[in-house]
Amino acid sequence: MGLLGAGMAVGIAAFQVPGALAADDNGNLVLQLLDRVNTLEEQTRDMRGQIDQLTNQVQQQNATLSKQIEDMNFAMQNGHGATSAAKGAASPAAASPLATADDAPAKRTAADILKDGNAALLQRDYATAQADAQQVLSGPKSPRQIDAQYLLAQSLAGQKQYRQSALAYYDTYNRSPHGARAPSALLGVAATLVALGDKASACQALDKLASEFPEPEARIRSAEGIYRKKAKCG
């Protein structure tokens, strides 16, 4: 049943009267029904106008949203550089947000960063090694930060920033005084103090190393002997 028919049914139901009265006022009932039908038609036209207005608003909003999505996709593609943008223009699939996300370089883990930092250290790229170490140290706390602290100390020593390096080595020891890095960290403290000319403090660091780690690795023991001679420890 259409809206108009439903309206008429409602109108008729609303104006039902006893049989005798309906017969006497038949002419009035017809007029009332006609008025009711006209009212319902006007309401229907108003509703259609409102629906048309809402439809236009929805269409405009959809068009605006589509434009925003296109702008975002364009910005994301340009964020990957000219090469990615050229690939996106050549391939429709590359223009999709999913393709852009897949093409993005994977985020480096702390282990990846330390691996790169130690590789830079071996290449004597001390600034890069320092930056990688600091990146891990500024991230979430984890056991990897001990290795990052030790890498920071090494990179500073490579740049002849011996005072900062000595502090970084000692911080490595303090973070884990019984850890695997502790003997090397104390040896690093001694080495940087020797470089600074503070032989007395270097000997104290070597004595601490010998006291806390009486059976170190062969390389640690060998280096300890060398620095004892350089510092002229008694």
C-alpha positions in Angstrom: 0.0 0.0 0.0 1.5 3.4 -1.0 2.0 6.3 1.3 -1.1 8.1 -0.1 -3.3 5.0 0.3 -2.1 4.5 3.9 -2.8 8.1 4.6 -6.3 7.8 3.3 -6.9 4.7 5.4 -5.7 6.5 8.5 -7.8 9.4 7.6 -10.9 7.3 7.1 -10.3 5.4 10.3 -10.0 8.7 12.1 -13.3 9.9 10.9 -15.5 6.8 11.4 -18.8 7.6 13.1 -22.0 5.7 13.9 -24.1 4.7 10.9 -27.0 7.1 11.4 -24.7 10.1 12.0 -22.6 9.1 8.9 -25.7 9.1 6.7 -26.8 12.5 7.9 -23.4 14.1 7.6 -22.3 12.3 4.4 -21.5 15.5 2.6 -19.4 16.8 5.5 -17.5 13.5 5.7 -16.5 13.7 2.0 -15.2 17.3 2.5 -13.3 16.2 5.6 -11.8 13.3 3.7 -10.8 15.5 0.8 -9.1 17.9 3.2 -7.3 15.0 4.9 -6.1 13.7 1.5 -4.8 17.1 0.5 -3.0 17.5 3.8 -1.3 14.1 3.4 -0.3 15.0 -0.1 1.3 18.2 1.1 3.1 16.3 3.8 4.3 13.8 1.2 5.7 16.6 -0.9 7.5 18.1 2.0 9.0 14.7 2.9 10.2 14.2 -0.6 11.8 17.7 -0.6 13.6 16.8 2.7 14.7 13.5 1.3 16.1 15.2 -1.9 17.9 17.7 0.3 19.4 15.0 2.5 20.4 13.0 -0.7 22.2 16.0 -2.0 24.1 16.5 1.3 25.1 12.9 1.4 26.4 13.1 -2.2 28.4 16.2 -1.4 29.9 14.6 1.7 30.8 11.5 -0.3 32.5 13.6 -2.9 34.4 15.5 -0.3 35.5 12.3 1.4 36.6 10.8 -1.9 38.7 13.9 -2.6 40.3 13.7 0.9 41.2 10.0 0.3 42.7 10.8 -3.1 44.8 13.6 -1.5 46.0 11.3 1.3 47.0 8.6 -1.2 48.9 11.1 -3.2 50.7 12.4 -0.1 51.6 8.9 1.0 53.0 8.0 -2.4 55.1 11.2 -2.5 56.4 10.4 0.9 58.3 7.4 -0.5 60.3 9.6 -2.9 60.3 10.2 -6.6 61.0 6.5 -7.5 57.9 5.2 -5.6 55.8 8.0 -7.2 57.0 7.0 -10.6 56.1 3.4 -9.9 52.7 4.4 -8.6 52.0 6.3 -11.9 53.0 3.3 -14.0 51.1 0.8 -12.0 47.5 1.3 -10.7 48.0 -1.3 -8.0 50.9 0.7 -6.6 48.6 3.7 -6.0 46.5 1.8 -3.5 47.1 2.3 0.2 47.8 -1.4 0.7 50.4 -1.4 -2.0 52.0 1.7 -0.4 52.1 0.0 3.0 53.7 -3.1 1.5 56.3 -1.1 -0.3 57.3 0.8 2.9 60.7 -0.3 4.4 60.4 -2.5 7.4 61.0 -0.8 10.8 64.4 -1.8 12.2 64.4 -3.7 15.5 66.9 -2.9 18.3 68.9 -6.0 17.2 69.0 -4.7 13.6 70.1 -1.2 14.8 72.9 -2.7 16.9 74.0 -4.9 14.1 74.3 -1.9 11.8 76.0 0.2 14.5 78.7 -2.5 15.1 79.2 -2.7 11.4 79.7 1.0 11.3 82.1 0.8 14.2 84.3 -1.7 12.3 84.3 0.7 9.3 85.4 3.5 11.7 82.2 5.3 11.0 82.0 6.3 14.6 79.3 9.0 14.2 76.9 6.4 12.7 77.7 3.9 15.4 77.0 6.6 18.1 73.7 7.5 16.5 72.6 3.9 16.3 73.6 3.3 20.0 71.7 6.4 21.1 68.6 5.3 19.1 68.4 2.0 21.0 69.1 3.8 24.3 66.2 6.2 23.7 63.8 3.4 22.9 61.9 1.0 25.3 64.0 -0.6 28.1 65.4 -3.9 27.2 68.6 -6.0 27.7 69.8 -4.7 24.3 70.4 -1.4 26.0 73.5 -2.8 27.7 75.0 -3.6 24.3 73.9 -0.1 23.1 75.6 1.6 26.0 78.8 -0.4 25.3 78.6 0.6 21.6 78.2 4.2 22.6 81.3 4.1 24.8 83.3 2.5 21.9 82.1 5.1 19.4 83.0 8.0 21.7 86.4 6.5 22.2 86.8 6.2 18.4 86.1 9.9 18.2 88.7 10.6 21.0 86.0 11.9 23.3 87.7 10.1 26.1 86.0 11.7 29.1 82.5 11.0 27.7 83.7 7.5 26.7 85.0 6.7 30.2 81.6 7.7 31.7 79.8 5.6 29.1 82.0 2.6 29.8 81.4 3.0 33.6 77.6 3.4 32.9 77.7 0.1 31.0 79.3 -1.6 34.1 76.8 0.0 36.4 73.8 -1.2 34.4 74.9 -4.8 34.7 77.9 -5.2 37.1 77.8 -9.0 36.8 76.9 -9.2 33.1 78.9 -10.3 30.1 79.8 -6.7 29.2 81.1 -5.8 32.7 84.8 -6.9 32.4 85.1 -5.2 29.0 83.5 -2.1 30.3 85.9 -1.8 33.2 88.8 -2.4 30.8 87.3 0.4 28.6 87.3 2.7 31.6 91.0 2.0 32.3 91.9 2.5 28.6 90.2 5.9 28.3 91.6 7.1 31.6 95.1 6.1 30.3 94.3 8.2 27.2 93.4 11.1 29.4 96.6 10.8 31.4 94.8 9.9 34.6 97.0 6.8 35.4 96.1 6.6 39.0 92.4 6.3 38.3 93.2 3.8 35.4 95.0 1.6 37.9 92.0 1.7 40.3 89.8 0.6 37.4 92.2 -2.3 36.6 92.3 -3.3 40.3 88.5 -3.4 40.4 88.6 -5.6 37.2 91.0 -8.0 38.8 89.1 -8.1 42.1 85.7 -8.7 40.6 86.7 -10.9 37.7 89.8 -12.9 38.8 89.5 -15.3 35.8 88.5 -13.1 32.8 88.7 -14.2 29.2 92.2 -14.4 27.7 91.8 -11.3 25.7 90.7 -9.3 28.7 93.6 -10.6 30.8 96.1 -9.8 28.0 94.7 -6.2 27.6 94.7 -5.7 31.3 98.5 -6.4 31.4 99.1 -4.0 28.6 97.2 -1.1 30.3 98.9 -1.9 33.6 102.2 -1.2 32.0 101.0 1.9 30.3 99.6 3.2 33.5 102.7 2.1 35.5 100.5 0.4 38.1 102.4 -0.9 41.1 
